[in-house]
Amino acid sequence: MNFSLTQLEEARRALDVPLFADLPGDAGVSFEFFPPNSEKMAETLWHTVEVLAPLAPRFASVTYGAGGSTRERTHATVARIVRETKVPAAAHLTCVNASRAEIAEVANAYWDVGVRHIVALRGDPPAGETFVPHPEGYAGAADLVEGLKVLHPFEISVAAYPEVHPQALSPQADLDNLKAKLEAGATRAITQFFFAPETFFRFRDKAAAAGINAEIVPGILPVSNVAQTRKFAGMCGAAIPAWMERLFDGLDDNPPARQLVAATIAAELARKLYAGGVRHFHFYTLNRAELSFAICHLLGIRAEK
């Protein structure tokens, strides 16, 4: 085995010894999936859904590709979750390159198959392009939320950025935009991923000071692929701590050890958030069940029998 015991000891010291035995198991979770683009990926995704569904998540969301590129696959995935599980399905929806009429068509199709929850996002334009509102579309997520509420009484979640959206004019402008989305009718905000609990707590305090009293759910990304995480972090402005880079150093060819370290880091983050009053955690699963399931288990969340 290539995993060094000194690395495990470093992890233990850096994380200040996790104490999961004291958690009463009253936390709630939700999961995010992305629509598969092949039969093999579809099998992997559905295996993940079957493993995680017994944990009775509050909802499971399915992403929507840049520029609406996964529209049909997103619809098919959420429809199957509604049809074959008891998990409330939430469909992502963006306003990139789409008119209000086109968005209404998508939203109505979701409603018709039983989807009652939308994750409303401005969305990312195709690679290399900048966001320009469709001439007959919505200017951004706040307008999208308002338009969706007119169509149907959807439950709506929106995005929040503890480390500020990369395209925001300022931290205050980013916070003002979040407030506008919630005032337009959104139920809650789900944050972009982060790796330090203090990042979330500072953001939550700033939101409260700005008059935001809606639920803010921390998004947690269990790191299974460090290079991929660096790419994601660069796109959304999330900081990767130096200590976390060190913990994964030398584990590229040792998947079992990498999984162990990844689960420990994410679970300890969740434990510290729990200690700070958080009771709902949103996991970016990347369509894999193992890490999210393990972290839920450590949080005291068990499968329904």
GIZI-V773638 format. One record per residue. N is the residue number from 1. RES is the residue in one letter. PHI is phi in whole degrees, -180 to 180 (999 if undefined). Layout:
# GIZI-V773638
[[N | RES | PHI] [N | RES | PHI]]
This chain:
# GIZI-V773638
[[1 | M | 999] [2 | N | -85] [3 | F | -72] [4 | S | -84] [5 | L | -66] [6 | T | -67] [7 | Q | -68] [8 | L | -64] [9 | E | -65] [10 | E | -62] [11 | A | -62] [12 | R | -61] [13 | R | -67] [14 | A | -65] [15 | L | -95] [16 | D | 63] [17 | V | 62] [18 | P | -68] [19 | L | -126] [20 | F | -84] [21 | A | -64] [22 | D | -84] [23 | L | -80] [24 | P | -81] [25 | G | 80] [26 | D | -99] [27 | A | -79] [28 | G | -115] [29 | V | -135] [30 | S | -140] [31 | F | -131] [32 | E | -115] [33 | F | -123] [34 | F | -120] [35 | P | -69] [36 | P | -74] [37 | N | -118] [38 | S | -155] [39 | E | -64] [40 | K | -65] [41 | M | -66] [42 | A | -65] [43 | E | -65] [44 | T | -63] [45 | L | -61] [46 | W | -70] [47 | H | -60] [48 | T | -63] [49 | V | -60] [50 | E | -67] [51 | V | -74] [52 | L | -88] [53 | A | -57] [54 | P | -63] [55 | L | -78] [56 | A | 54] [57 | P | -64] [58 | R | -63] [59 | F | -167] [60 | A | -127] [61 | S | -104] [62 | V | -127] [63 | T | -74] [64 | Y | -128] [65 | G | -64] [66 | A | -54] [67 | G | 68] [68 | G | 74] [69 | S | -68] [70 | T | -114] [71 | R | -50] [72 | E | -67] [73 | R | -70] [74 | T | -63] [75 | H | -61] [76 | A | -63] [77 | T | -69] [78 | V | -67] [79 | A | -64] [80 | R | -70] [81 | I | -61] [82 | V | -62] [83 | R | -74] [84 | E | -114] [85 | T | -135] [86 | K | -97] [87 | V | -81] [88 | P | -62] [89 | A | -96] [90 | A | -121] [91 | A | -102] [92 | H | -72] [93 | L | -148] [94 | T | -121] [95 | C | -113] [96 | V | -74] [97 | N | 54] [98 | A | -140] [99 | S | -79] [100 | R | -61] [101 | A | -65] [102 | E | -66] [103 | I | -67] [104 | A | -62] [105 | E | -62] [106 | V | -65] [107 | A | -62] [108 | N | -65] [109 | A | -66] [110 | Y | -61] [111 | W | -59] [112 | D | -65] [113 | V | -94] [114 | G | 103] [115 | V | -79] [116 | R | -118] [117 | H | -136] [118 | I | -119] [119 | V | -97] [120 | A | -93] [121 | L | -133] [122 | R | -61] [123 | G | 94] [124 | D | -97] [125 | P | -72] [126 | P | -55] [127 | A | -52] [128 | G | 87] [129 | E | -110] [130 | T | -105] [131 | F | -73] [132 | V | -131] [133 | P | -58] [134 | H | -60] [135 | P | -59] [136 | E | -117] [137 | G | -113] [138 | Y | -96] [139 | A | -74] [140 | G | -178] [141 | A | -66] [142 | A | -62] [143 | D | -66] [144 | L | -63] [145 | V | -58] [146 | E | -60] [147 | G | -66] [148 | L | -65] [149 | K | -66] [150 | V | -71] [151 | L | -70] [152 | H | -152] [153 | P | -79] [154 | F | -65] [155 | E | -78] [156 | I | -129] [157 | S | -109] [158 | V | -131] [159 | A | -94] [160 | A | -134] [161 | Y | -127] [162 | P | -57] [163 | E | -108] [164 | V | 75] [165 | H | -60] [166 | P | -57] [167 | Q | -100] [168 | A | -71] [169 | L | -68] [170 | S | -166] [171 | P | -58] [172 | Q | -67] [173 | A | -64] [174 | D | -64] [175 | L | -67] [176 | D | -62] [177 | N | -67] [178 | L | -61] [179 | K | -61] [180 | A | -63] [181 | K | -65] [182 | L | -71] [183 | E | -69] [184 | A | -75] [185 | G | 132] [186 | A | -71] [187 | T | -85] [188 | R | -153] [189 | A | -119] [190 | I | -112] [191 | T | -82] [192 | Q | -65] [193 | F | -69] [194 | F | -155] [195 | F | -124] [196 | A | -122] [197 | P | -58] [198 | E | -62] [199 | T | -60] [200 | F | -69] [201 | F | -63] [202 | R | -63] [203 | F | -65] [204 | R | -61] [205 | D | -65] [206 | K | -66] [207 | A | -64] [208 | A | -62] [209 | A | -65] [210 | A | -86] [211 | G | 89] [212 | I | -90] [213 | N | -118] [214 | A | -74] [215 | E | -64] [216 | I | -117] [217 | V | -98] [218 | P | -73] [219 | G | -91] [220 | I | -119] [221 | L | -111] [222 | P | -67] [223 | V | -86] [224 | S | -102] [225 | N | -136] [226 | V | -65] [227 | A | -61] [228 | Q | -65] [229 | T | -65] [230 | R | -60] [231 | K | -64] [232 | F | -60] [233 | A | -63] [234 | G | -64] [235 | M | -75] [236 | C | -112] [237 | G | 81] [238 | A | -86] [239 | A | -92] [240 | I | -101] [241 | P | -63] [242 | A | -61] [243 | W | -64] [244 | M | -72] [245 | E | -58] [246 | R | -65] [247 | L | -65] [248 | F | -92] [249 | D | -61] [250 | G | 86] [251 | L | -106] [252 | D | -58] [253 | D | -104] [254 | N | -134] [255 | P | -55] [256 | P | -61] [257 | A | -68] [258 | R | -62] [259 | Q | -64] [260 | L | -62] [261 | V | -65] [262 | A | -61] [263 | A | -65] [264 | T | -64] [265 | I | -63] [266 | A | -68] [267 | A | -67] [268 | E | -68] [269 | L | -60] [270 | A | -63] [271 | R | -63] [272 | K | -68] [273 | L | -66] [274 | Y | -60] [275 | A | -62] [276 | G | -91] [277 | G | 104] [278 | V | -75] [279 | R | -128] [280 | H | -134] [281 | F | -122] [282 | H | -111] [283 | F | -102] [284 | Y | -84] [285 | T | -79] [286 | L | 54] [287 | N | 65] [288 | R | -119] [289 | A | -92] [290 | E | -58] [291 | L | -67] [292 | S | -63] [293 | F | -63] [294 | A | -62] [295 | I | -66] [296 | C | -60] [297 | H | -61] [298 | L | -65] [299 | L | -79] [300 | G | 90] [301 | I | -91] [302 | R | -118] [303 | A | -67] [304 | E | -71] [305 | K | -102]]
